[in-house]
Amino acid sequence: MRVDIEAKTLDPDINRLRELTAAQKRTMMLALLGDRLGLKSHNETRIMSTYELLVGNGGAKLVPTRR
């Protein structure tokens, strides 16, 4: 999910925000979205099948298209 948020920060807090780790920023953002919008989230790790796209022995057979 992608969310664009525009916010103002007080000058003394700018340096403190830059020192936060990605996990700390994420926790802070989830708390903000929960308080303001009532958003609840749940993270889950799953093992799933994946596919890998490889180029065959004869090379790529894709041709560019024109728009």
Biopython code that builds the backbone (N, CA, C, O; Angstrom):
import numpy as np
from Bio.PDB.StructureBuilder import StructureBuilder

atoms = [
    (1, "MET", "N", (0.841, -1.176, 0.000)),
    (1, "MET", "CA", (0.000, 0.000, 0.000)),
    (1, "MET", "C", (0.880, 1.230, 0.000)),
    (1, "MET", "O", (1.894, 1.267, 0.696)),
    (2, "ARG", "N", (0.512, 2.221, -0.758)),
    (2, "ARG", "CA", (1.275, 3.454, -0.809)),
    (2, "ARG", "C", (0.387, 4.598, -0.346)),
    (2, "ARG", "O", (-0.759, 4.731, -0.776)),
    (3, "VAL", "N", (0.932, 5.410, 0.527)),
    (3, "VAL", "CA", (0.203, 6.557, 1.062)),
    (3, "VAL", "C", (1.103, 7.775, 0.947)),
    (3, "VAL", "O", (2.258, 7.729, 1.370)),
    (4, "ASP", "N", (0.601, 8.854, 0.386)),
    (4, "ASP", "CA", (1.333, 10.112, 0.330)),
    (4, "ASP", "C", (0.790, 11.025, 1.420)),
    (4, "ASP", "O", (-0.412, 11.284, 1.481)),
    (5, "ILE", "N", (1.672, 11.506, 2.274)),
    (5, "ILE", "CA", (1.263, 12.366, 3.380)),
    (5, "ILE", "C", (2.061, 13.652, 3.307)),
    (5, "ILE", "O", (3.285, 13.629, 3.182)),
    (6, "GLU", "N", (1.365, 14.767, 3.386)),
    (6, "GLU", "CA", (2.026, 16.064, 3.457)),
    (6, "GLU", "C", (1.861, 16.578, 4.882)),
    (6, "GLU", "O", (0.747, 16.642, 5.402)),
    (7, "ALA", "N", (2.970, 16.942, 5.506)),
    (7, "ALA", "CA", (2.916, 17.397, 6.891)),
    (7, "ALA", "C", (3.969, 18.464, 7.120)),
    (7, "ALA", "O", (4.952, 18.553, 6.385)),
    (8, "LYS", "N", (3.755, 19.266, 8.139)),
    (8, "LYS", "CA", (4.723, 20.280, 8.522)),
    (8, "LYS", "C", (5.432, 19.819, 9.787)),
    (8, "LYS", "O", (4.824, 19.192, 10.655)),
    (9, "THR", "N", (6.718, 20.132, 9.887)),
    (9, "THR", "CA", (7.514, 19.756, 11.043)),
    (9, "THR", "C", (8.138, 21.003, 11.646)),
    (9, "THR", "O", (8.600, 21.887, 10.925)),
    (10, "LEU", "N", (8.150, 21.068, 12.946)),
    (10, "LEU", "CA", (8.802, 22.188, 13.610)),
    (10, "LEU", "C", (10.311, 22.077, 13.416)),
    (10, "LEU", "O", (10.846, 20.970, 13.352)),
    (11, "ASP", "N", (10.997, 23.206, 13.322)),
    (11, "ASP", "CA", (12.441, 23.212, 13.074)),
    (11, "ASP", "C", (13.245, 22.365, 14.068)),
    (11, "ASP", "O", (14.140, 21.641, 13.633)),
    (12, "PRO", "N", (12.974, 22.414, 15.382)),
    (12, "PRO", "CA", (13.777, 21.595, 16.306)),
    (12, "PRO", "C", (13.604, 20.089, 16.086)),
    (12, "PRO", "O", (14.487, 19.312, 16.448)),
    (13, "ASP", "N", (12.487, 19.669, 15.501)),
    (13, "ASP", "CA", (12.217, 18.243, 15.324)),
    (13, "ASP", "C", (12.824, 17.666, 14.051)),
    (13, "ASP", "O", (12.911, 16.446, 13.916)),
    (14, "ILE", "N", (13.243, 18.507, 13.122)),
    (14, "ILE", "CA", (13.752, 18.020, 11.841)),
    (14, "ILE", "C", (14.979, 17.133, 12.041)),
    (14, "ILE", "O", (15.050, 16.050, 11.459)),
    (15, "ASN", "N", (15.928, 17.559, 12.834)),
    (15, "ASN", "CA", (17.134, 16.753, 13.053)),
    (15, "ASN", "C", (16.812, 15.444, 13.766)),
    (15, "ASN", "O", (17.413, 14.411, 13.473)),
    (16, "ARG", "N", (15.876, 15.485, 14.690)),
    (16, "ARG", "CA", (15.494, 14.261, 15.396)),
    (16, "ARG", "C", (14.840, 13.265, 14.444)),
    (16, "ARG", "O", (15.063, 12.060, 14.562)),
    (17, "LEU", "N", (14.035, 13.755, 13.500)),
    (17, "LEU", "CA", (13.388, 12.866, 12.533)),
    (17, "LEU", "C", (14.405, 12.219, 11.600)),
    (17, "LEU", "O", (14.244, 11.062, 11.213)),
    (18, "ARG", "N", (15.445, 12.954, 11.239)),
    (18, "ARG", "CA", (16.476, 12.408, 10.351)),
    (18, "ARG", "C", (17.275, 11.296, 11.019)),
    (18, "ARG", "O", (17.835, 10.442, 10.332)),
    (19, "GLU", "N", (17.333, 11.294, 12.336)),
    (19, "GLU", "CA", (18.103, 10.284, 13.078)),
    (19, "GLU", "C", (17.326, 8.986, 13.304)),
    (19, "GLU", "O", (17.905, 7.999, 13.757)),
    (20, "LEU", "N", (16.032, 8.970, 12.998)),
    (20, "LEU", "CA", (15.221, 7.778, 13.220)),
    (20, "LEU", "C", (15.562, 6.687, 12.208)),
    (20, "LEU", "O", (15.895, 6.969, 11.057)),
    (21, "THR", "N", (15.473, 5.449, 12.653)),
    (21, "THR", "CA", (15.668, 4.324, 11.740)),
    (21, "THR", "C", (14.382, 4.125, 10.927)),
    (21, "THR", "O", (13.340, 4.696, 11.246)),
    (22, "ALA", "N", (14.472, 3.318, 9.888)),
    (22, "ALA", "CA", (13.302, 3.048, 9.052)),
    (22, "ALA", "C", (12.192, 2.384, 9.873)),
    (22, "ALA", "O", (11.014, 2.685, 9.675)),
    (23, "ALA", "N", (12.556, 1.489, 10.788)),
    (23, "ALA", "CA", (11.563, 0.818, 11.628)),
    (23, "ALA", "C", (10.871, 1.812, 12.561)),
    (23, "ALA", "O", (9.665, 1.716, 12.789)),
    (24, "GLN", "N", (11.629, 2.758, 13.094)),
    (24, "GLN", "CA", (11.047, 3.766, 13.981)),
    (24, "GLN", "C", (10.107, 4.685, 13.204)),
    (24, "GLN", "O", (9.045, 5.053, 13.706)),
    (25, "LYS", "N", (10.492, 5.058, 11.984)),
    (25, "LYS", "CA", (9.624, 5.904, 11.150)),
    (25, "LYS", "C", (8.338, 5.173, 10.803)),
    (25, "LYS", "O", (7.259, 5.764, 10.809)),
    (26, "ARG", "N", (8.455, 3.885, 10.499)),
    (26, "ARG", "CA", (7.278, 3.084, 10.151)),
    (26, "ARG", "C", (6.326, 2.981, 11.346)),
    (26, "ARG", "O", (5.114, 3.128, 11.188)),
    (27, "THR", "N", (6.865, 2.731, 12.529)),
    (27, "THR", "CA", (6.045, 2.644, 13.737)),
    (27, "THR", "C", (5.340, 3.969, 14.002)),
    (27, "THR", "O", (4.161, 3.992, 14.355)),
    (28, "MET", "N", (6.062, 5.066, 13.833)),
    (28, "MET", "CA", (5.480, 6.386, 14.050)),
    (28, "MET", "C", (4.371, 6.666, 13.031)),
    (28, "MET", "O", (3.334, 7.230, 13.382)),
    (29, "MET", "N", (4.585, 6.276, 11.778)),
    (29, "MET", "CA", (3.590, 6.509, 10.738)),
    (29, "MET", "C", (2.334, 5.673, 10.967)),
    (29, "MET", "O", (1.219, 6.155, 10.767)),
    (30, "LEU", "N", (2.515, 4.415, 11.388)),
    (30, "LEU", "CA", (1.349, 3.574, 11.666)),
    (30, "LEU", "C", (0.542, 4.122, 12.831)),
    (30, "LEU", "O", (-0.687, 4.064, 12.811)),
    (31, "ALA", "N", (1.217, 4.655, 13.852)),
    (31, "ALA", "CA", (0.508, 5.259, 14.983)),
    (31, "ALA", "C", (-0.273, 6.488, 14.519)),
    (31, "ALA", "O", (-1.412, 6.697, 14.938)),
    (32, "LEU", "N", (0.337, 7.299, 13.655)),
    (32, "LEU", "CA", (-0.330, 8.488, 13.123)),
    (32, "LEU", "C", (-1.577, 8.100, 12.332)),
    (32, "LEU", "O", (-2.647, 8.675, 12.533)),
    (33, "LEU", "N", (-1.440, 7.124, 11.434)),
    (33, "LEU", "CA", (-2.581, 6.698, 10.622)),
    (33, "LEU", "C", (-3.664, 6.044, 11.481)),
    (33, "LEU", "O", (-4.852, 6.173, 11.187)),
    (34, "GLY", "N", (-3.265, 5.356, 12.522)),
    (34, "GLY", "CA", (-4.245, 4.753, 13.425)),
    (34, "GLY", "C", (-5.020, 5.804, 14.205)),
    (34, "GLY", "O", (-6.238, 5.708, 14.352)),
    (35, "ASP", "N", (-4.304, 6.809, 14.705)),
    (35, "ASP", "CA", (-4.961, 7.868, 15.479)),
    (35, "ASP", "C", (-5.863, 8.738, 14.613)),
    (35, "ASP", "O", (-7.001, 9.024, 14.984)),
    (36, "ARG", "N", (-5.355, 9.157, 13.462)),
    (36, "ARG", "CA", (-6.091, 10.111, 12.626)),
    (36, "ARG", "C", (-7.172, 9.468, 11.770)),
    (36, "ARG", "O", (-8.254, 10.033, 11.606)),
    (37, "LEU", "N", (-6.887, 8.283, 11.220)),
    (37, "LEU", "CA", (-7.807, 7.687, 10.255)),
    (37, "LEU", "C", (-8.441, 6.383, 10.723)),
    (37, "LEU", "O", (-9.281, 5.818, 10.022)),
    (38, "GLY", "N", (-8.051, 5.900, 11.897)),
    (38, "GLY", "CA", (-8.592, 4.641, 12.390)),
    (38, "GLY", "C", (-8.069, 3.433, 11.623)),
    (38, "GLY", "O", (-8.689, 2.369, 11.642)),
    (39, "LEU", "N", (-6.939, 3.589, 10.951)),
    (39, "LEU", "CA", (-6.363, 2.506, 10.167)),
    (39, "LEU", "C", (-5.726, 1.470, 11.071)),
    (39, "LEU", "O", (-5.010, 1.805, 12.014)),
    (40, "LYS", "N", (-5.993, 0.214, 10.774)),
    (40, "LYS", "CA", (-5.368, -0.889, 11.500)),
    (40, "LYS", "C", (-4.598, -1.712, 10.485)),
    (40, "LYS", "O", (-5.044, -1.884, 9.350)),
    (41, "SER", "N", (-3.446, -2.219, 10.887)),
    (41, "SER", "CA", (-2.650, -3.013, 9.956)),
    (41, "SER", "C", (-2.230, -4.317, 10.608)),
    (41, "SER", "O", (-2.222, -4.457, 11.831)),
    (42, "HIS", "N", (-1.881, -5.264, 9.751)),
    (42, "HIS", "CA", (-1.444, -6.584, 10.209)),
    (42, "HIS", "C", (-0.369, -7.053, 9.243)),
    (42, "HIS", "O", (-0.593, -7.070, 8.032)),
    (43, "ASN", "N", (0.786, -7.432, 9.754)),
    (43, "ASN", "CA", (1.861, -7.962, 8.923)),
    (43, "ASN", "C", (1.940, -9.462, 9.118)),
    (43, "ASN", "O", (1.772, -9.979, 10.222)),
    (44, "GLU", "N", (2.199, -10.141, 8.021)),
    (44, "GLU", "CA", (2.246, -11.592, 8.064)),
    (44, "GLU", "C", (3.298, -12.076, 7.070)),
    (44, "GLU", "O", (3.383, -11.566, 5.953)),
    (45, "THR", "N", (4.085, -13.044, 7.470)),
    (45, "THR", "CA", (5.080, -13.636, 6.582)),
    (45, "THR", "C", (4.531, -14.951, 6.056)),
    (45, "THR", "O", (4.064, -15.790, 6.826)),
    (46, "ARG", "N", (4.587, -15.127, 4.744)),
    (46, "ARG", "CA", (4.104, -16.355, 4.129)),
    (46, "ARG", "C", (5.162, -16.929, 3.206)),
    (46, "ARG", "O", (5.926, -16.190, 2.586)),
    (47, "ILE", "N", (5.202, -18.234, 3.121)),
    (47, "ILE", "CA", (6.057, -18.907, 2.153)),
    (47, "ILE", "C", (5.179, -19.217, 0.944)),
    (47, "ILE", "O", (4.176, -19.923, 1.051)),
    (48, "MET", "N", (5.578, -18.673, -0.215)),
    (48, "MET", "CA", (4.764, -18.829, -1.413)),
    (48, "MET", "C", (5.634, -19.237, -2.591)),
    (48, "MET", "O", (6.849, -19.038, -2.582)),
    (49, "SER", "N", (5.000, -19.805, -3.594)),
    (49, "SER", "CA", (5.702, -20.165, -4.819)),
    (49, "SER", "C", (6.067, -18.904, -5.596)),
    (49, "SER", "O", (5.317, -17.928, -5.600)),
    (50, "THR", "N", (7.197, -18.933, -6.236)),
    (50, "THR", "CA", (7.606, -17.816, -7.080)),
    (50, "THR", "C", (8.091, -18.353, -8.417)),
    (50, "THR", "O", (8.408, -19.536, -8.539)),
    (51, "TYR", "N", (8.147, -17.496, -9.402)),
    (51, "TYR", "CA", (8.649, -17.850, -10.720)),
    (51, "TYR", "C", (9.819, -16.945, -11.045)),
    (51, "TYR", "O", (9.839, -15.776, -10.658)),
    (52, "GLU", "N", (10.784, -17.482, -11.748)),
    (52, "GLU", "CA", (11.945, -16.709, -12.131)),
    (52, "GLU", "C", (11.984, -16.641, -13.650)),
    (52, "GLU", "O", (11.926, -17.671, -14.321)),
    (53, "LEU", "N", (12.083, -15.432, -14.196)),
    (53, "LEU", "CA", (12.126, -15.225, -15.633)),
    (53, "LEU", "C", (13.585, -15.188, -16.065)),
    (53, "LEU", "O", (14.349, -14.332, -15.621)),
    (54, "LEU", "N", (13.965, -16.113, -16.926)),
    (54, "LEU", "CA", (15.349, -16.223, -17.375)),
    (54, "LEU", "C", (15.421, -16.080, -18.888)),
    (54, "LEU", "O", (14.446, -16.361, -19.585)),
    (55, "VAL", "N", (16.557, -15.649, -19.396)),
    (55, "VAL", "CA", (16.800, -15.577, -20.826)),
    (55, "VAL", "C", (17.308, -16.940, -21.278)),
    (55, "VAL", "O", (18.229, -17.491, -20.676)),
    (56, "GLY", "N", (16.702, -17.494, -22.353)),
    (56, "GLY", "CA", (17.089, -18.812, -22.845)),
    (56, "GLY", "C", (18.430, -18.785, -23.563)),
    (56, "GLY", "O", (19.040, -17.729, -23.729)),
    (57, "ASN", "N", (18.883, -19.969, -23.990)),
    (57, "ASN", "CA", (20.172, -20.102, -24.659)),
    (57, "ASN", "C", (20.271, -19.282, -25.937)),
    (57, "ASN", "O", (21.350, -18.788, -26.264)),
    (58, "GLY", "N", (19.180, -19.127, -26.660)),
    (58, "GLY", "CA", (19.194, -18.394, -27.927)),
    (58, "GLY", "C", (19.144, -16.880, -27.740)),
    (58, "GLY", "O", (19.112, -16.146, -28.728)),
    (59, "GLY", "N", (19.135, -16.401, -26.519)),
    (59, "GLY", "CA", (19.064, -14.969, -26.258)),
    (59, "GLY", "C", (17.619, -14.499, -26.177)),
    (59, "GLY", "O", (16.685, -15.272, -26.392)),
    (60, "ALA", "N", (17.457, -13.247, -25.871)),
    (60, "ALA", "CA", (16.115, -12.669, -25.745)),
    (60, "ALA", "C", (15.486, -12.533, -27.114)),
    (60, "ALA", "O", (16.157, -12.154, -28.074)),
    (61, "LYS", "N", (14.198, -12.841, -27.213)),
    (61, "LYS", "CA", (13.466, -12.731, -28.473)),
    (61, "LYS", "C", (12.443, -11.609, -28.412)),
    (61, "LYS", "O", (11.525, -11.552, -29.230)),
    (62, "LEU", "N", (12.600, -10.733, -27.457)),
    (62, "LEU", "CA", (11.688, -9.595, -27.314)),
    (62, "LEU", "C", (12.104, -8.495, -28.273)),
    (62, "LEU", "O", (13.293, -8.265, -28.495)),
    (63, "VAL", "N", (11.130, -7.828, -28.830)),
    (63, "VAL", "CA", (11.420, -6.707, -29.732)),
    (63, "VAL", "C", (10.758, -5.459, -29.152)),
    (63, "VAL", "O", (9.666, -5.538, -28.589)),
    (64, "PRO", "N", (11.420, -4.305, -29.289)),
    (64, "PRO", "CA", (10.825, -3.068, -28.765)),
    (64, "PRO", "C", (9.580, -2.695, -29.575)),
    (64, "PRO", "O", (9.505, -2.946, -30.778)),
    (65, "THR", "N", (8.617, -2.095, -28.894)),
    (65, "THR", "CA", (7.408, -1.627, -29.578)),
    (65, "THR", "C", (7.477, -0.118, -29.731)),
    (65, "THR", "O", (8.215, 0.558, -29.014)),
    (66, "ARG", "N", (6.716, 0.392, -30.657)),
    (66, "ARG", "CA", (6.656, 1.849, -30.877)),
    (66, "ARG", "C", (5.339, 2.366, -30.321)),
    (66, "ARG", "O", (4.297, 1.720, -30.438)),
    (67, "ARG", "N", (5.408, 3.517, -29.727)),
    (67, "ARG", "CA", (4.179, 4.146, -29.209)),
    (67, "ARG", "C", (3.872, 5.373, -29.979)),
    (67, "ARG", "O", (2.880, 6.045, -29.699)),
]
sb = StructureBuilder()
sb.init_structure("model")
sb.init_model(0)
sb.init_chain("A")
sb.init_seg("    ")
for serial, (resi, resn, name, xyz) in enumerate(atoms, 1):
    if name == "N":
        sb.init_residue(resn, " ", resi, " ")
    sb.init_atom(name, np.array(xyz, "f"), 0.0, 1.0, " ", f" {name:<3s}", serial, name[0])
structure = sb.get_structure()
